[in-house]
Amino acid sequence: MSNDPLVIFTPSGKRGRFPTGTPVLTAARQLGVDLDSVCGGRGICSKCQVTPSYGEFSKHGVTVAPDALSDWNAVEERYDQKRGLAKGRRLGCQATIQHDVVIDVPPESQVHKQVVRKRAEARDIVMNPAVRLYYVEVEEPDMHEPSGDLERLIAALENQWDIRNIEADLHILPQLQPILRKGGWRVTVALHEGMGAPRIMHLWPGFYEGTLYGLAVDLGSTTIAAHLCDLRSGEVVASSGLMNPQIRFGEDLMSRVSYSMMNPGGADEMTRAVRVGMNTLFEQITTEAGIDRTLIMDSVFVMNPVMHHLFLGIDAYELGQAPFALATSNALHLRASDLDLTLHPAARTYILPCIAGHVGADAAAVTLSEAPDKSEDLVLVVDVGTNAEIQLGNKHRLLACSSPTGPAFEGAQISAGQRAAPGAIERVEIDPVTKDPRFRVIGCDLWSEDPGFTQAIAATGITGICGSGIIEAIAEMRMAGIVDASGLIGSAEQVGTQRCIADGRTHSYVLWHGTEDSPRITVTNPDIRAIQMAKAALYSGARLLMDKLGVDTVDRVVLAGAFGAHISPKHAMVLGMIPDCVLDKVTSAGNAAGTGARIALLNSDTRAEIEDTVRRIEKIETAIEPRFQEHFVNASALPNSSEPFPILNSVVPLPDVSFNTGGDDSGGRRRRRRG
């Protein structure tokens, strides 16, 4: 094995060993990492900025020393003096590799920008925002009845609008008197009534009829998505997203918990990273909308428990071990400035309650959006992500659990996997007779066999396969008889296509033969194994909740989350990700967590409603349930080794093939004799 330093790039997960002294940009290019550069490595364009991470990374099996990269050089120094480099950033063309290192490629340094697929779903929402405008006429000061200007403003609000117990933040006092006099004792008041006593947030002289804004933010472990909303009309003015900067500390949640445990100050480092990322996103979204950021006066955040703690500045150590205790599970009413968020000085932040140790505020937001607790029929709601959050129930009873699916559904752990970006294969179909595939890539509406496809993708090429693409590819391979129920890919002779090629002790299927500019893309047996493990965890959590309710079927299934919005119900069921169900009853809710955040932002009454609902949800901890492992083993097959899936089989009969010529070790792998 080579003793050269190991270089790991995030968020792509690509890695390789390079001789000491290799420039980071060179390593990125050789690995096919999406790192921009237009100046030829002369340190002029700054497109190749990267962020090295230091400390112990148990997930990657490396410890990164402070001298992992070469020292800051004269070119970087000159660039920093002229244009400025963000703290911790290096120029990839100048920094050279000295020891093992983990290097993050930020979104602005990527040629093919990440597609954060968390759009705002259309939804009718009853408007009752926490921040409202009130126009009042204030009595002028009178020497015979002395009182403060603030007291007379509060009295005017009480008398003219019947609002009681009003308070004001300190920042109001210095501006109060000039504004009252400029407005001729007529002012417009922005009042926050969403928590405790109503509070004066802002004043305008005279009558102000401008727009106030709020943010609904879904802080995911992989992406952060925000919707900027008009607090008067409810309109989504702009939506934007970016990769969670914490990815460089670990792609999955437990890796981040591990990072904080093994690196002193690691939790604080991750808190700073996500808050800086949040402010970058807010700058991005307000620029897109063309508004002043100080007009954002309210915000609602949803997130999983680990993100919840790290965003709040709480070490997530306790969430990494039984009994997975939260520091707090209640809803939180905070000032945005307490979280270092640069909005209006008095902006408020509401964080929805968490349901359990691994079922977070994002799951509560999904509950608010999809209302399974009000359903007549039995509904299974699955928020698919690196940690699947699952709910099952109706208006009589609602249960919830989480299941650790890992990052495979998002393209990680897959040989040609990548996150959703232009050039990534996202749809796949395979002819069951010829075994030949056709596919679509993100950024192009044409199929690979359509005229003009090559020209249409000339700018992006075919760069890899994202989560929805690998799911469809494996399901199509199962339907075409290329993969058996255990997950083994057959040989060319067994399957009848030269696309099945020998790959060590197993076989791979060639999805794309590749060109000079686009590498060959295959689906390997380890790829299938990674998806089997992820989908088995997902199905087992759902089946466990069905056991608790004493049912074998559900009436309908709702796939939530940005990833869930791009999953084909048929392909998901062929893989056995979800229980057998009428396909028409499997629907996508899109970014239901983001929708729930918008509902809580625009209708403050729903905040108390979801807090009450969360208290009534029954929490099931999969880690201590004895049947979870049994369900997991059964669910490792495609679709399942014990569940019959009669509805699926009536629609999509699966070929009865077996490629395990060396015996069955229950893991779906070929058994070899020792030599």
WOFEN-V201707 format. One record per residue. N is the residue number from 1. RES is the residue in one letter. PSI is psi in radians with two decimals (NA if undefined). OMEGA is omega in radians with two decimals (999 if undefined). BURIAL is + if it has 24 or more other ideal C-beta (glycine too) atoms within 12 Angstrom, else -. Layout:
n-><N	N>
res-><RES	RES>
psi-><PSI	PSI>
omega-><OMEGA	OMEGA>
burial-><BURIAL	BURIAL>
//
This chain:
n-><1	2	3	4	5	6	7	8	9	10	11	12	13	14	15	16	17	18	19	20	21	22	23	24	25	26	27	28	29	30	31	32	33	34	35	36	37	38	39	40	41	42	43	44	45	46	47	48	49	50	51	52	53	54	55	56	57	58	59	60	61	62	63	64	65	66	67	68	69	70	71	72	73	74	75	76	77	78	79	80	81	82	83	84	85	86	87	88	89	90	91	92	93	94	95	96	97	98	99	100	101	102	103	104	105	106	107	108	109	110	111	112	113	114	115	116	117	118	119	120	121	122	123	124	125	126	127	128	129	130	131	132	133	134	135	136	137	138	139	140	141	142	143	144	145	146	147	148	149	150	151	152	153	154	155	156	157	158	159	160	161	162	163	164	165	166	167	168	169	170	171	172	173	174	175	176	177	178	179	180	181	182	183	184	185	186	187	188	189	190	191	192	193	194	195	196	197	198	199	200	201	202	203	204	205	206	207	208	209	210	211	212	213	214	215	216	217	218	219	220	221	222	223	224	225	226	227	228	229	230	231	232	233	234	235	236	237	238	239	240	241	242	243	244	245	246	247	248	249	250	251	252	253	254	255	256	257	258	259	260	261	262	263	264	265	266	267	268	269	270	271	272	273	274	275	276	277	278	279	280	281	282	283	284	285	286	287	288	289	290	291	292	293	294	295	296	297	298	299	300	301	302	303	304	305	306	307	308	309	310	311	312	313	314	315	316	317	318	319	320	321	322	323	324	325	326	327	328	329	330	331	332	333	334	335	336	337	338	339	340	341	342	343	344	345	346	347	348	349	350	351	352	353	354	355	356	357	358	359	360	361	362	363	364	365	366	367	368	369	370	371	372	373	374	375	376	377	378	379	380	381	382	383	384	385	386	387	388	389	390	391	392	393	394	395	396	397	398	399	400	401	402	403	404	405	406	407	408	409	410	411	412	413	414	415	416	417	418	419	420	421	422	423	424	425	426	427	428	429	430	431	432	433	434	435	436	437	438	439	440	441	442	443	444	445	446	447	448	449	450	451	452	453	454	455	456	457	458	459	460	461	462	463	464	465	466	467	468	469	470	471	472	473	474	475	476	477	478	479	480	481	482	483	484	485	486	487	488	489	490	491	492	493	494	495	496	497	498	499	500	501	502	503	504	505	506	507	508	509	510	511	512	513	514	515	516	517	518	519	520	521	522	523	524	525	526	527	528	529	530	531	532	533	534	535	536	537	538	539	540	541	542	543	544	545	546	547	548	549	550	551	552	553	554	555	556	557	558	559	560	561	562	563	564	565	566	567	568	569	570	571	572	573	574	575	576	577	578	579	580	581	582	583	584	585	586	587	588	589	590	591	592	593	594	595	596	597	598	599	600	601	602	603	604	605	606	607	608	609	610	611	612	613	614	615	616	617	618	619	620	621	622	623	624	625	626	627	628	629	630	631	632	633	634	635	636	637	638	639	640	641	642	643	644	645	646	647	648	649	650	651	652	653	654	655	656	657	658	659	660	661	662	663	664	665	666	667	668	669	670	671	672	673	674	675>
res-><M	S	N	D	P	L	V	I	F	T	P	S	G	K	R	G	R	F	P	T	G	T	P	V	L	T	A	A	R	Q	L	G	V	D	L	D	S	V	C	G	G	R	G	I	C	S	K	C	Q	V	T	P	S	Y	G	E	F	S	K	H	G	V	T	V	A	P	D	A	L	S	D	W	N	A	V	E	E	R	Y	D	Q	K	R	G	L	A	K	G	R	R	L	G	C	Q	A	T	I	Q	H	D	V	V	I	D	V	P	P	E	S	Q	V	H	K	Q	V	V	R	K	R	A	E	A	R	D	I	V	M	N	P	A	V	R	L	Y	Y	V	E	V	E	E	P	D	M	H	E	P	S	G	D	L	E	R	L	I	A	A	L	E	N	Q	W	D	I	R	N	I	E	A	D	L	H	I	L	P	Q	L	Q	P	I	L	R	K	G	G	W	R	V	T	V	A	L	H	E	G	M	G	A	P	R	I	M	H	L	W	P	G	F	Y	E	G	T	L	Y	G	L	A	V	D	L	G	S	T	T	I	A	A	H	L	C	D	L	R	S	G	E	V	V	A	S	S	G	L	M	N	P	Q	I	R	F	G	E	D	L	M	S	R	V	S	Y	S	M	M	N	P	G	G	A	D	E	M	T	R	A	V	R	V	G	M	N	T	L	F	E	Q	I	T	T	E	A	G	I	D	R	T	L	I	M	D	S	V	F	V	M	N	P	V	M	H	H	L	F	L	G	I	D	A	Y	E	L	G	Q	A	P	F	A	L	A	T	S	N	A	L	H	L	R	A	S	D	L	D	L	T	L	H	P	A	A	R	T	Y	I	L	P	C	I	A	G	H	V	G	A	D	A	A	A	V	T	L	S	E	A	P	D	K	S	E	D	L	V	L	V	V	D	V	G	T	N	A	E	I	Q	L	G	N	K	H	R	L	L	A	C	S	S	P	T	G	P	A	F	E	G	A	Q	I	S	A	G	Q	R	A	A	P	G	A	I	E	R	V	E	I	D	P	V	T	K	D	P	R	F	R	V	I	G	C	D	L	W	S	E	D	P	G	F	T	Q	A	I	A	A	T	G	I	T	G	I	C	G	S	G	I	I	E	A	I	A	E	M	R	M	A	G	I	V	D	A	S	G	L	I	G	S	A	E	Q	V	G	T	Q	R	C	I	A	D	G	R	T	H	S	Y	V	L	W	H	G	T	E	D	S	P	R	I	T	V	T	N	P	D	I	R	A	I	Q	M	A	K	A	A	L	Y	S	G	A	R	L	L	M	D	K	L	G	V	D	T	V	D	R	V	V	L	A	G	A	F	G	A	H	I	S	P	K	H	A	M	V	L	G	M	I	P	D	C	V	L	D	K	V	T	S	A	G	N	A	A	G	T	G	A	R	I	A	L	L	N	S	D	T	R	A	E	I	E	D	T	V	R	R	I	E	K	I	E	T	A	I	E	P	R	F	Q	E	H	F	V	N	A	S	A	L	P	N	S	S	E	P	F	P	I	L	N	S	V	V	P	L	P	D	V	S	F	N	T	G	G	D	D	S	G	G	R	R	R	R	R	R	G>
psi-><2.42	2.50	0.09	2.67	2.49	2.27	2.20	2.15	2.35	2.65	0.01	-0.51	0.04	2.50	2.78	2.90	2.41	2.59	2.57	2.34	-0.06	2.24	2.53	-0.71	-0.70	-0.78	-0.73	-0.76	-0.71	-0.50	-0.10	0.43	2.46	1.35	2.14	2.71	2.30	-0.10	0.08	0.43	0.43	0.07	0.49	-0.74	-0.45	0.17	-0.37	0.52	2.40	2.87	1.87	2.58	2.49	2.68	-2.86	2.24	1.59	-0.58	-0.69	-0.18	0.53	2.68	2.15	2.06	2.76	-0.41	0.48	-0.51	2.81	2.82	2.71	2.27	-3.14	-0.60	-0.78	-0.68	-0.78	-0.75	-0.72	-0.69	-0.62	-0.76	-0.41	2.29	2.34	2.63	2.28	-0.19	2.60	2.77	2.14	-0.45	-0.26	-0.67	2.31	2.69	2.21	-0.65	3.11	2.41	2.57	2.17	2.17	2.33	1.84	2.79	-0.68	-0.22	0.03	2.37	-0.88	1.76	2.46	2.40	1.88	1.77	1.13	1.21	2.84	2.17	2.51	2.29	2.36	2.12	2.29	2.18	2.10	1.17	2.76	-0.41	2.20	2.76	2.40	2.19	2.26	2.72	2.11	2.42	2.44	2.74	2.57	2.18	-0.43	-0.39	1.29	2.34	2.82	2.72	-0.67	-0.73	-0.66	-0.52	-0.78	-0.68	-0.67	-0.71	-0.67	-0.78	-0.69	-0.35	-0.01	0.77	2.23	2.84	0.74	2.45	2.94	2.52	2.75	-0.63	-0.26	-0.63	-0.79	-0.49	-0.18	-0.93	-0.78	-0.66	-0.73	-0.76	-0.62	-0.62	0.09	0.66	0.29	2.18	2.76	2.29	2.29	2.10	2.28	2.12	0.35	-0.19	2.27	-2.47	2.48	2.43	2.37	2.16	-0.63	2.70	2.49	2.41	2.38	-2.70	2.11	2.19	0.42	-3.08	2.43	2.68	2.76	2.80	2.29	2.07	2.25	1.82	1.71	2.91	-0.45	-0.77	2.73	2.21	2.43	2.48	2.12	2.10	2.48	2.08	-0.11	-0.80	-0.35	-0.05	2.43	1.87	-0.65	2.60	2.50	2.87	2.87	2.90	2.45	2.09	-0.27	-0.18	-0.56	-0.27	-0.13	2.36	-0.63	2.90	-0.75	-0.48	-0.62	-0.66	-0.76	-0.71	-0.73	-0.53	-0.63	-0.19	1.95	2.27	0.08	-0.68	-0.75	-0.66	-0.74	-0.61	-0.81	-0.73	-0.79	-0.55	-0.68	-0.76	-0.68	-0.80	-0.60	-0.74	-0.72	-0.68	-0.72	-0.78	-0.60	-0.58	-0.76	-0.69	-0.26	0.69	2.84	2.24	-0.43	-0.08	-0.03	1.95	-0.17	2.67	2.57	2.32	2.44	2.58	2.87	2.92	-0.69	-0.77	-0.67	-0.89	-0.77	-0.57	-0.66	-0.11	0.45	2.27	2.26	0.30	-0.82	-0.38	-0.14	0.03	2.65	2.47	0.43	0.93	2.27	2.55	-0.69	2.49	-0.14	2.77	2.63	2.36	1.97	2.90	2.41	-0.58	-0.43	-0.41	0.23	0.48	2.26	1.42	-2.66	2.50	-0.51	0.15	2.48	2.72	2.27	2.22	2.13	2.76	2.67	2.64	-0.75	-3.07	-0.55	0.37	1.81	-2.84	-0.45	-0.66	-0.65	-0.68	-0.67	-0.71	-0.75	-0.66	-0.80	-0.27	0.92	-0.44	-0.13	0.11	2.47	-0.70	2.95	2.05	2.36	2.12	2.11	2.04	1.81	2.19	-2.84	-0.42	1.82	2.30	2.17	2.36	2.48	2.28	-2.91	-2.80	-0.21	-0.58	2.43	2.23	2.72	2.57	3.03	2.77	2.23	1.63	-0.39	-3.12	0.15	-0.64	-0.28	0.29	-0.20	2.74	0.17	2.38	-0.74	0.36	2.64	2.93	2.93	1.99	2.76	2.32	-0.22	2.35	2.20	-0.32	2.47	2.42	2.47	2.24	2.12	-0.31	-0.98	-0.31	0.26	2.48	2.83	2.69	2.90	2.62	2.71	2.32	0.00	2.29	-0.08	2.62	2.78	-0.38	-0.11	2.56	2.39	-0.05	-0.81	-0.73	-0.65	-0.52	0.24	-0.62	-0.60	-0.56	-2.99	1.92	-0.32	-2.78	2.29	-3.09	-0.86	-0.57	-0.75	-0.60	-0.83	-0.67	-0.83	-0.71	-0.73	-0.65	-0.65	-0.75	-0.50	-0.01	0.34	-0.49	2.43	-3.14	-0.47	-0.22	0.13	2.40	2.32	2.91	3.02	-0.68	-0.71	-0.64	-0.60	0.55	2.43	-0.06	-0.33	2.01	2.62	2.41	1.47	-2.22	-0.06	-2.76	2.80	2.78	2.22	1.97	-0.59	2.14	-0.37	2.91	-3.02	-0.60	-0.39	2.10	2.77	2.46	2.13	2.77	2.10	2.90	-0.67	-0.58	-0.83	-0.69	-0.72	-0.74	-0.66	-0.77	-0.74	-0.81	-0.53	-0.70	-0.74	-0.89	-0.71	-0.67	-0.77	-0.74	-0.57	-0.73	-0.64	-0.68	-0.77	-0.56	-0.10	0.66	2.70	-0.18	2.81	2.72	-0.65	2.79	2.33	2.12	2.02	2.96	2.74	-0.66	-0.72	-0.52	-0.33	0.16	2.30	2.16	-0.71	-0.82	-0.65	-0.68	-0.61	-0.69	-0.37	0.52	-0.59	2.78	2.78	2.29	2.67	2.22	-0.62	-0.29	0.10	1.98	2.84	2.35	0.08	-2.56	1.30	-0.57	-0.74	-0.65	-0.73	-0.66	-0.71	-0.69	-0.80	-0.53	-0.78	-0.31	1.67	-0.33	-0.52	-0.24	-0.81	-0.61	-0.82	-0.56	-0.70	-0.73	-0.77	-0.64	-0.45	-0.15	2.35	2.18	2.27	2.20	1.89	-0.50	-0.41	0.13	2.09	-0.48	-0.14	-0.78	-0.67	-0.82	-0.66	-0.79	-0.79	-0.64	-0.06	-0.40	2.91	1.81	-0.51	2.52	-0.25	-0.48	2.30	-0.46	0.98	-0.63	-0.79	-0.80	-0.45	-0.36	-0.74	1.49	2.21	2.39	2.41	1.44	2.71	2.22	0.18	1.30	-0.24	0.29	2.95	2.06	0.32	-0.07	-0.01	0.26	2.77	2.29	2.26	2.53	2.57	2.43	NA>
omega-><-3.10	3.07	3.11	3.13	3.09	3.12	3.13	3.12	2.99	0.13	-3.04	-3.10	-3.12	-3.05	3.10	3.12	-3.07	3.12	3.07	-3.14	3.11	3.06	3.13	-3.13	3.11	3.11	-3.14	-3.12	-3.11	3.12	-3.09	3.10	-3.06	3.13	-3.02	2.98	3.14	-3.05	3.12	3.07	-3.11	3.10	-3.10	-2.97	-3.14	-3.11	-3.01	-3.14	3.10	3.11	3.07	3.10	-3.06	3.14	-3.09	-3.14	-3.06	-3.13	-3.12	3.14	-3.14	2.95	-3.06	-3.13	-3.14	-3.13	-3.11	3.06	3.11	3.13	3.02	-3.09	-3.03	3.13	3.12	3.12	3.13	3.14	-3.13	-3.14	-3.09	-3.04	3.12	3.02	3.10	-3.10	3.12	-3.11	3.01	3.02	-3.07	-3.14	-3.08	-3.13	3.14	-3.05	3.13	-3.13	3.11	-3.06	3.01	-3.03	3.10	3.05	-3.08	-3.07	-3.07	3.11	-3.11	3.10	3.14	-3.03	3.08	3.06	3.11	-2.95	3.11	-3.11	3.09	3.13	3.08	-3.10	3.02	-3.10	3.07	-3.06	3.01	-3.06	3.13	-3.13	3.13	3.07	3.10	3.08	-3.12	3.01	-3.01	3.09	3.10	-3.14	-3.09	-3.11	-3.13	3.10	-3.05	3.03	-3.11	3.11	-3.14	-3.12	3.13	3.04	3.14	3.12	3.12	3.11	3.12	-3.06	-3.03	-3.11	3.11	3.10	-3.02	3.01	-3.08	3.07	-3.14	3.05	-3.08	-3.06	3.13	-3.00	-3.13	-3.09	-3.01	-3.02	3.09	-3.10	3.12	-3.09	3.09	-3.12	-3.12	3.11	3.00	-3.08	3.00	-3.05	2.94	-3.04	3.08	-3.08	-3.02	-3.14	3.10	-3.12	3.05	-3.07	3.05	-3.08	-3.03	3.12	2.99	3.07	3.11	-3.09	3.12	3.14	3.11	-3.05	2.97	-3.03	3.04	-3.14	2.97	-2.98	3.05	-3.11	3.13	-3.14	-3.14	-3.09	3.00	3.12	-3.12	3.06	3.11	-3.01	2.99	-3.06	3.09	-3.07	-3.07	-3.10	3.00	-3.06	3.14	3.05	3.13	3.14	3.04	3.10	3.07	-3.11	-3.14	-3.11	-3.11	3.10	-3.13	-3.10	-3.13	-3.01	-3.09	3.06	3.13	3.05	3.12	3.14	-3.13	3.13	-3.01	-3.09	3.11	-3.11	-3.11	3.14	3.11	3.13	3.14	3.08	3.12	-3.10	-3.07	3.12	3.06	3.10	3.13	3.14	3.04	3.12	-3.13	3.08	-3.14	-3.04	3.11	3.05	3.11	-3.11	-3.13	-3.13	3.07	-3.08	-3.12	3.04	3.07	-3.01	3.12	3.13	3.09	-3.11	3.01	-3.06	3.07	-3.03	3.14	3.07	3.11	-3.10	-3.10	3.08	-3.13	-3.11	3.13	3.08	-3.08	-3.07	-3.06	3.12	-3.13	-3.11	3.10	0.13	3.05	-3.05	3.03	3.02	3.00	3.10	-3.10	2.99	-3.11	3.04	-3.03	2.92	3.13	-3.14	3.08	-3.12	-3.14	3.14	-3.05	3.06	3.01	-3.09	-3.11	-3.07	3.14	3.11	3.06	3.09	-3.11	-3.13	2.99	-3.12	-3.13	-3.06	3.10	3.05	-2.84	3.13	3.07	3.07	3.07	3.11	3.07	3.08	3.13	-3.11	-3.01	3.05	3.07	3.13	3.12	-3.06	3.06	-3.12	-3.09	-3.03	3.04	3.14	-3.10	3.04	-3.00	3.09	3.10	3.02	-3.08	3.07	-2.91	3.07	3.12	3.08	3.10	-3.05	-3.12	-3.05	-3.13	3.13	3.13	3.03	3.03	-3.14	-3.06	-3.11	-3.11	-3.00	-3.07	-3.14	-3.13	3.05	3.11	-3.14	3.11	-2.99	3.10	-3.03	3.03	3.06	-3.07	3.11	3.12	-3.11	-3.14	3.06	-3.10	3.12	-3.12	2.96	3.13	3.12	-3.08	-3.14	-3.10	-3.09	3.13	-3.12	2.83	-3.04	3.03	3.11	3.10	3.14	-3.14	-3.12	-3.11	2.99	-3.04	3.13	-3.09	3.03	3.11	-3.11	-3.10	3.12	-3.07	-3.10	-3.07	-3.07	-3.05	-2.99	3.05	-2.90	-3.08	-3.13	-3.11	-3.01	-3.13	3.13	-3.11	3.09	-3.14	-3.13	-3.10	3.11	3.12	3.08	3.08	-3.13	-3.11	3.13	3.10	3.13	3.10	-3.05	-3.13	3.14	3.14	3.04	3.13	3.08	3.11	-3.14	-3.12	-3.03	-3.13	3.08	3.10	3.08	3.06	-3.05	3.09	-3.12	-3.06	-3.13	-3.13	3.13	3.04	3.12	-3.11	3.13	-3.10	-3.07	3.08	3.09	3.09	-3.07	-3.09	-3.09	3.08	-3.13	3.13	2.96	-3.06	3.07	3.02	3.06	-3.12	3.13	3.13	3.12	3.09	-3.13	-3.12	-3.07	3.09	3.09	-3.14	-3.11	-3.08	3.09	3.13	-3.10	3.11	3.10	3.09	3.08	-3.10	3.12	3.13	-3.12	3.09	3.14	3.03	-3.12	3.14	-3.12	3.07	3.08	-3.11	3.14	-3.13	3.12	3.12	-3.13	-3.07	3.11	3.01	3.14	-3.13	-3.12	3.11	-3.12	3.07	3.09	-3.07	3.09	-3.06	-3.14	3.10	-3.07	3.05	-3.03	3.13	-3.13	3.05	-3.05	3.10	3.08	-3.11	-3.13	-3.07	3.11	3.09	3.10	3.09	3.09	3.11	3.11	3.14	3.11	-2.98	3.11	-3.04	3.10	-3.09	3.14	3.08	-3.13	-3.10	3.08	3.11	-3.14	-3.12	3.12	-3.09	3.13	3.09	-3.08	3.12	3.13	-3.06	-3.05	-3.10	3.13	-3.05	-3.07	-3.10	-3.11	3.10	3.11	-3.11	-3.14	3.14	-3.05	3.11	3.10	-3.12	0.07	-3.06	-3.09	-3.12	3.13	-3.00	-3.13	-3.08	-3.13	3.11	-3.09	3.10	-3.11	-3.08	3.09	-3.07	-3.13	3.11	-3.12	3.07	-3.12	-3.09	-3.05	-3.09	-3.11	-3.06	3.10	3.13	3.07	3.11	-3.12	3.14	3.11	-3.14	3.03	3.04	-3.12	999>
burial-><-	-	-	-	+	+	+	+	+	+	+	+	+	+	+	+	-	+	-	-	-	+	+	+	+	+	+	+	+	-	+	+	+	+	+	+	+	-	-	-	+	-	+	-	-	+	+	+	+	+	+	+	+	+	+	+	+	+	+	+	-	+	-	+	-	-	-	+	+	+	-	-	-	-	+	+	-	-	+	-	-	-	-	-	+	-	-	+	+	+	+	+	+	+	+	+	+	+	+	+	+	+	+	+	+	+	+	+	+	+	+	+	+	+	+	+	+	+	+	+	+	-	+	-	+	-	+	-	+	+	+	+	+	+	+	+	+	+	-	-	-	-	-	-	-	-	-	-	+	+	-	+	+	+	-	+	+	-	-	-	-	-	+	-	-	+	+	+	+	-	-	+	-	-	+	+	-	-	+	+	-	-	+	-	+	+	+	+	+	+	+	+	+	+	+	-	-	+	+	+	+	+	+	+	-	-	-	-	-	-	+	+	+	+	+	+	+	+	+	+	+	+	+	+	+	+	+	+	+	+	+	-	-	+	-	+	+	+	+	+	+	+	+	+	+	+	+	+	+	+	+	+	+	+	+	+	+	+	+	+	+	+	+	-	-	+	+	-	+	+	+	+	+	+	+	+	+	+	+	+	+	+	+	+	+	+	-	-	+	-	+	-	+	-	+	+	+	+	+	+	+	+	+	+	+	+	+	+	+	+	+	+	+	+	+	+	+	-	+	+	-	-	-	+	-	+	+	-	+	-	+	+	+	+	+	+	-	-	+	+	+	+	+	+	+	+	+	+	+	+	+	+	+	+	+	+	+	+	+	+	+	+	+	+	+	+	+	+	+	+	+	+	+	-	+	-	-	+	+	+	+	+	+	+	+	+	+	+	+	+	+	+	+	+	-	-	-	+	+	+	+	+	+	+	+	+	+	+	+	+	+	+	+	+	+	+	+	+	+	+	+	+	+	+	+	+	+	+	+	+	-	-	-	-	+	+	+	+	+	+	+	+	+	+	-	-	-	+	-	-	-	-	-	-	-	-	+	-	-	+	+	+	+	+	+	+	+	+	+	+	+	+	+	+	+	+	+	+	+	+	+	+	+	+	+	+	+	+	+	+	+	-	-	-	+	-	+	-	+	+	+	-	+	-	-	+	+	+	+	+	+	+	-	-	-	-	-	+	+	+	+	+	+	+	+	+	+	+	+	+	+	+	+	+	+	+	+	+	+	+	+	+	+	+	+	+	+	+	+	-	+	-	+	+	+	+	+	+	+	+	+	+	+	+	+	+	+	+	+	+	+	+	+	+	+	+	+	+	+	+	+	-	-	-	-	+	+	+	+	+	+	+	+	+	+	+	+	+	+	+	+	+	+	+	-	+	+	-	+	+	+	-	+	+	-	-	+	+	+	+	+	+	+	-	-	-	-	+	-	-	+	+	+	+	+	+	+	+	+	+	+	-	+	-	+	-	+	+	-	-	-	+	-	+	+	-	+	-	+	+	-	-	-	-	-	-	-	+	+	+	-	-	-	-	->
//
